């Protein structure tokens, strides 16, 4: 018997949401599903805590909110509990009951103010039977089992990828894969202080940062979270995602454009982690933001796409000893014009600490090659205590570490790549060895190289790692048979992807009443 491959949670939810086609646009799927997942997640945590109280023979306290809120769990009145929603899933007014449940939870929990949809479901005109089927699907998901994997962010990113054409593939609105966030966290080590993300999306960067602190026996109370998000619905998702985990945060008074309406003007952050939209065009009008204080000290303001505006926003927000780790498209490493002038000045100001090329195919919603930048405001020799460990940092002024990780990573869900825990430990270990005194760091061909400012000047301030890292020419020793078999496998995969895409496009046109 052929082995049947089980679907993951995201695929199951997409299939269920896709049955709503006709009632709502696929671009709305993520908001429908994630709001319901929030409700299920909150209810599961509530039910678990309720059972704990029963096991402790504290039945008298079951309806007292403080006995839940003390453990960062939302107290849910009966009409807001998932069990009540499922019991009424076949009723004609089920969408109204879901809206009421969400509104009641928001009203009862101050941290959720402005986070949940307002009369959203009853306005959509959903097919009742299809909506009930979606509720049944979500009812079968163990949200507590998936809690460690940030199900909100995973589903959000997956849904973006499935409807990339409608959402606008390449806009950069996507969730950062967990293994990339873990790598950033392990490299910049945000144990204590203020953490900021200027384009926080659904909040996944913060979720994984706090998990990093827990993993290394740190204290979540030692950090405070600041973020900003442009899209109102995504801003609400972020507040949901953080609130349900008991993570207090300041995401600004509203959803707003980081450049045009900075919600944290006076902030000086100790750590910045970000995955801003790549190559964003039309981010400013010709005469706007020319004299913005965030560009102060630079001979030219950013004028082309927003890549260097994000960088200068990050630089402006860093504290005196601040460290930033963020993702950008590779084009920012060597662009000309205003980008060249800004990059040259940043390098001369000794802000760049490391440039790390990541493998392709790490994101659901884009396949372009990307770079991890590490900026550091203090590259001086110093002794620093990090979570009970003493680190002796050497003087790294006028040095930049270049790393190429394109050969790292492991397969993930067939066509994607992710870093394993051992990958992350090795990469972060190399970076920290380079930073510290007497660790035995050495340059390695095709992996890492420590470049001096003089070398970077010779390369005309290019930050492309391949200009510095040594690569071995293997052309003369290529095994023809091995290369042809590899090419055969790659072409086979491409043909399979083409057939799958052709089928998907055909189905989309058929659903619109057109045959191809």
Secondary structure, 3 states (H helix, E strand, C coil): CCCCCCCCHHHHHHHHHHCCECCECHHHHHHHHHHHHHHHHHHHHHHHHHHHHHHCCCHHHCCCCHHHHCCCCCCCCHHHCHHHHHHCCCCCCHHHHHHHHHHHHHHHCHHHCCCCCCCCHHHCCCCHHHHHHHHHHHHCCCCCCCHHHCHHHHHHHHHHHHCHHHHCCCCCCCCCCHHHHHHHHHHHCCCCEEEEECCCCCCHHHHHHHHHHHHCCCCHHHEEEEECCCCHHHHHHHHHHHHCCCCCEECCCCCCCCCCCCCCCCCCEEEEEECCCCCCCCCCCCCCCCCCHHHCCCCCCCCCCCHHHHHHHHHHHEEEEEEEEEEEEHHHHCCCHHHHHHHHHHHHCCCEEEEEECCCCCCCCCCCCEEEEEEECCCCCEEEEECCEEEEECCCCCEEEEEECCCCCEEECCCEEECCHHHHHHHHHHHHHHHECCCCCCCECCCEEEEEHHHHHHCCCCCCHHHCCCCCCCHHHCCHHHHHHHHHHHHHHHHHHHHHHHHHHHHHHHHCCCCC
